[in-house]
Amino acid sequence: MIETRGLTKVFGTNRAVDDVSLTVRAGGLTGFVGGNGAGKTTTMRMIMGILEPTDGEVLWDGRPATRDDRARFGYMPEERGLYPKQPVLFQLVYLGRLHGMSAAAAKQAATEHLERFGLGERKNDTLESLSLGNQQRVQIAAAVMTGPTALVLDEPFSGLDPEAVDSMADLLRESAAEGVPVLFSSHQLDLVERLCDQLVVLSRGRVVAEGKVADLRRRGRTLHRLVVDRDAGWVREMAGVSVVDVDGPTAVLELVAADAGDRILHEALRRGSVKELSTIVPSLSEIYREVTA
């Protein structure tokens, strides 16, 4: 398990990361979201030991993370760090050996991951000869091929086509199922919503929301949608109801009083037929906009 406690980074007068405490649990996928400049990349670099925190600490399994601990983490930086003029397989084997793998084991692991991402036939090509999406696949292979104890991935889905996104998602799920804590950042909130067990939202260097997506949905007020067969403007006169919007036969409501739902339904049926009365489940995008406003 990776934890940060009070992690802070100051550059001159800029407090880029401000007292960030988060937990990336073993066997789970934790999504790390926030706008550009929110502090995600800086936080990840401190977790990996690339940047020294101004304050706070990074823990691994409840104790301060060491250089040896971090050497076993799989890391994918935002700015890709592979060598453009070297053959793909050659440099993956090289990176595997830097992680302590034998040449044979590194070659086998690299080959398996390249084939998984549809690059088996391109393994002897230079990186720069590949498309940007395929270069991204190689970078992902470099992060996961060593059997890391944790994964810290900065925008791993950027530039991938839908097929590669699915392959990457499967790979992350498999890593989590093996007990590996996975932290990844992404601007693709639909992917985060689909994949993640936990969510951490960063805004202006601070954590503004953390927890399971379902729990975050319940933080705000619960809204309902009413659809009837004629104009629904009458709901404005109902006691115990806060009307968010009415558009012809459709109304969005907050049921403030405990019995408001029953009374709304009774009145709607008295006036005609009811096509829908349902709870509105907020999307992750809506949750994000609310907590970062």
C-alpha positions, 0 to 999 in steps of 0.5 A, a space after each residue: 500500500 502506498 500512502 502520502 501524508 501531508 505531502 507538500 512541494 513549494 517552488 519559489 512562491 508557488 505551492 504546487 502540492 499542498 498537504 496531500 494525503 492519499 492512500 493507494 490500496 493493494 489490489 485496487 485501481 485508484 484514479 487521480 484526476 484534476 485539471 492541468 496544473 492541479 499538482 498530479 504529476 508533481 505528486 507522482 514524482 514525489 511518490 517515486 522519489 524523483 522530487 524531494 518533498 518540501 514537507 510530508 512523507 511517502 509510506 510503503 506498507 506503513 513505513 517510509 518508502 526507501 530507494 529500494 522500495 521505489 526501484 521495484 515500482 513501475 513508473 510511467 512518466 508524463 514525458 516519455 523517457 525511452 530512446 527514439 533511435 534504439 530498437 524497441 526490444 533492445 531497450 526494453 531488455 536493457 531496462 529490465 536488466 536495470 531492474 535486476 532481471 536476467 537478459 533471458 527473463 527480460 527478453 521473454 517478458 518484453 516480447 510477451 508484452 509487445 505481442 500483447 499490444 500488437 507490436 510483436 512484429 515491430 520489436 526490432 524497429 526503432 522507437 521513432 519509426 512507430 506511431 505515437 500511439 505505438 510508442 505509448 504502448 512500448 512505454 507501458 510495456 516498460 512500466 509493467 514488464 518487470 513485475 512491479 510491486 506498485 504501479 504509478 502511471 501518469 496519463 497512461 491512456 493518452 494517445 491510445 486507440 480504443 483497442 489499446 485502451 481495452 488492452 491497457 485496462 485489462 492489464 491494469 485489472 490483472 495487476 490489481 487482481 494480483 495485489 498490486 496497488 495501481 495509481 494512474 492519472 487521466 483526463 478521460 473521466 469516463 475511463 476512470 469511472 469505468 475502471 477505478 475502485 477509488 478516486 482522488 480529485 486534486 484541485 490547486 494542489 489540494 485533495 478536494 475529494 477522495 473515496 469510492 465513486 459511489 460514495 462521492 455520488 452520495 455526497 451531494 444532494 439527491 435529485 429526481 427526474 419526473 416525466 409526465 404526459 403534460 406540462 409539469 409546472 405544477 410541481 413548483 407549488 408542491 410543499 417539501 420539494 425544491 425544483 431545480 428545473 422544469 422543461 415542459 413535461 419534465 421536471 428535475 426535483 430535490 425531494 426535501 420532505 420525507 413524504 414528498 415522493 409519495 405526494 408528487 406521485 399521487 398528484 401526478 397520477 391525479 393529473 394524468 399519467 406518469 412516464 418516469 419518476 427516477 433518481 438521477 445518478 450523477 456522472 463522474 464529470 458532474 462530481 468533478 465539476 462540483 468538487 473543483 468549483 
